Amino acid sequence: MMWYAVQVRTGEEEKIKFICNKLISNDVLEECFIPYYEKKIKYMGKWHITNEILFPGYIFMISDHIDDLLLNVKKIPKLIKILGDGKEIIPLYDREIEFLMRFGKKDHFIKMSYGYIENDKIIITDGPMKNYEGTIKRIDRHKRKAVIEIEFFGRVMDVSVGVEIVKKI
């Protein structure tokens, strides 16, 4: 199976995913998904868990029938393009698929990670970021998130994931 990133209008990801799943046959489209990450936000004096889209403006498709997929995708409104190099559509690289599978598992949902800071060093004790502290570019302790640097879509980009620092030593 090949994985593809599809650019859509930001804010329309869920709607377009629904349309794709409805209009494209299961024989052509194995799965259409949007990766999310878990995040905590504080309002009304309490912390609440919410879900945010990991890559705003993108949905992902898994298919072994790229020609049939392309024919079907052209019929979908508000779908901008399947990513490629301008001449051809390029599937995600293995390292990109590994990132999505390692962090998001089969449900494509990245859970919160938990850790602490000791002598200005971040130590993640639980969650998908455990053993990946080296990818953390910065932590926003107040917003309970970390910005990690990854190579995706052929470029280095910053992506937010949920991280709660429970203490500082």
VMD Tcl script that draws the C-alpha trace (Angstrom):
set ca {
  {0.00 0.00 0.00}
  {1.20 3.49 -0.83}
  {0.45 6.51 1.36}
  {-0.27 9.92 -0.15}
  {-0.66 13.41 1.31}
  {-3.47 15.48 -0.15}
  {-3.64 19.24 0.24}
  {-7.09 20.61 1.08}
  {-8.45 23.91 2.33}
  {-7.58 24.39 5.98}
  {-10.68 23.91 8.09}
  {-12.30 21.59 5.51}
  {-10.27 18.47 6.35}
  {-13.06 16.47 8.05}
  {-15.63 17.39 5.41}
  {-13.37 16.34 2.54}
  {-12.36 13.13 4.33}
  {-16.06 12.28 4.69}
  {-16.70 12.98 0.99}
  {-13.68 10.88 -0.07}
  {-14.80 7.93 2.05}
  {-18.32 8.24 0.64}
  {-17.48 8.71 -3.05}
  {-14.36 6.60 -3.55}
  {-14.75 2.81 -3.61}
  {-13.01 0.71 -0.93}
  {-11.36 -1.18 -3.79}
  {-9.53 2.03 -4.74}
  {-9.14 3.81 -1.40}
  {-7.93 1.62 1.46}
  {-8.13 4.44 4.01}
  {-8.52 8.19 4.18}
  {-7.51 9.77 7.48}
  {-6.48 12.91 9.33}
  {-3.80 12.62 12.02}
  {-4.70 14.36 15.29}
  {-2.82 15.08 18.48}
  {-4.15 15.34 22.01}
  {-3.67 18.65 23.75}
  {-4.74 20.25 27.00}
  {-6.29 23.70 27.17}
  {-7.41 25.64 30.20}
  {-10.72 27.44 30.33}
  {-13.15 28.22 33.13}
  {-10.36 27.43 35.60}
  {-10.00 23.78 34.59}
  {-7.86 21.80 32.17}
  {-9.70 20.11 29.31}
  {-8.40 17.64 26.75}
  {-8.99 18.59 23.13}
  {-7.86 17.25 19.76}
  {-6.01 19.26 17.13}
  {-5.15 18.38 13.53}
  {-1.46 17.51 13.28}
  {-1.06 18.82 9.72}
  {-3.72 21.50 9.10}
  {-4.67 21.63 5.42}
  {-3.82 17.98 4.68}
  {-5.54 14.63 4.63}
  {-3.86 11.30 3.93}
  {-4.90 8.49 1.60}
  {-3.73 4.90 1.42}
  {-4.14 3.13 -1.92}
  {-2.45 0.74 -4.32}
  {-4.48 2.04 -7.27}
  {-3.05 5.50 -7.90}
  {-4.52 5.90 -11.40}
  {-8.03 5.07 -10.21}
  {-7.52 7.22 -7.13}
  {-6.52 10.20 -9.30}
  {-9.65 9.84 -11.44}
  {-11.84 9.80 -8.33}
  {-10.00 12.61 -6.55}
  {-10.56 15.00 -9.46}
  {-14.32 14.79 -8.78}
  {-13.98 15.93 -5.17}
  {-14.66 19.64 -4.58}
  {-12.26 21.75 -2.50}
  {-9.50 19.19 -2.81}
  {-6.44 21.12 -3.94}
  {-3.91 18.46 -4.98}
  {-2.14 15.24 -4.15}
  {1.43 16.18 -3.28}
  {4.20 15.45 -5.73}
  {7.12 17.09 -7.45}
  {5.03 18.89 -10.08}
  {5.47 16.15 -12.69}
  {4.20 13.13 -10.81}
  {2.51 12.18 -7.57}
  {4.96 10.97 -4.97}
  {3.93 8.67 -2.12}
  {5.12 9.40 1.40}
  {8.62 8.22 2.21}
  {9.05 5.27 4.56}
  {10.35 7.55 7.34}
  {7.19 9.68 7.07}
  {4.95 6.63 7.29}
  {7.02 5.36 10.23}
  {6.53 8.70 12.00}
  {2.74 8.56 11.53}
  {2.58 4.91 12.64}
  {4.99 5.26 15.57}
  {3.38 8.36 17.01}
  {-0.24 7.99 15.90}
  {-0.62 4.21 15.83}
  {-3.48 2.69 13.80}
  {-6.02 5.30 14.88}
  {-3.74 8.16 13.70}
  {-4.08 9.89 17.06}
  {-1.03 11.12 18.98}
  {-1.66 10.97 22.71}
  {-0.20 13.38 25.26}
  {3.33 12.75 26.46}
  {4.41 13.43 30.03}
  {7.78 14.28 31.48}
  {9.87 16.63 33.54}
  {12.79 19.01 33.21}
  {16.00 18.28 35.08}
  {18.94 20.69 34.80}
  {17.39 22.25 31.66}
  {17.11 18.81 30.02}
  {13.70 17.48 28.96}
  {13.01 13.90 30.04}
  {9.82 12.31 28.69}
  {8.65 9.47 30.95}
  {5.44 8.41 29.19}
  {3.78 8.77 25.80}
  {4.85 8.73 22.16}
  {7.62 11.33 22.66}
  {9.50 8.99 25.04}
  {13.00 8.41 23.62}
  {12.41 11.19 21.06}
  {13.37 14.13 23.25}
  {16.07 15.06 20.71}
  {13.44 16.11 18.17}
  {11.91 18.66 20.56}
  {12.71 22.17 19.41}
  {10.89 23.98 22.22}
  {8.32 23.41 24.96}
  {5.45 25.70 25.85}
  {4.69 24.62 29.42}
  {1.69 26.94 29.70}
  {0.01 25.57 26.56}
  {1.09 21.99 27.35}
  {2.67 21.38 23.97}
  {6.02 20.79 22.33}
  {7.17 21.85 18.91}
  {9.14 19.12 17.19}
  {11.17 19.39 14.02}
  {10.57 16.68 11.43}
  {11.18 16.22 7.73}
  {7.83 15.82 6.00}
  {6.43 16.64 2.55}
  {10.02 17.02 1.32}
  {10.92 19.79 3.74}
  {11.84 20.32 7.38}
  {8.85 21.57 9.33}
  {7.74 22.31 12.87}
  {4.83 20.27 14.22}
  {3.06 20.66 17.57}
  {2.32 17.69 19.85}
  {0.87 17.54 23.34}
  {3.43 17.39 26.16}
  {2.83 18.04 29.82}
  {5.83 18.83 31.98}
  {4.75 17.70 35.43}
  {7.72 19.12 37.33}
  {11.00 20.96 37.02}
  {13.94 19.77 39.10}
}
mol new
graphics top color blue
foreach p $ca { graphics top sphere $p radius 0.5 }
foreach p [lrange $ca 0 end-1] q [lrange $ca 1 end] { graphics top cylinder $p $q radius 0.2 }
display resetview
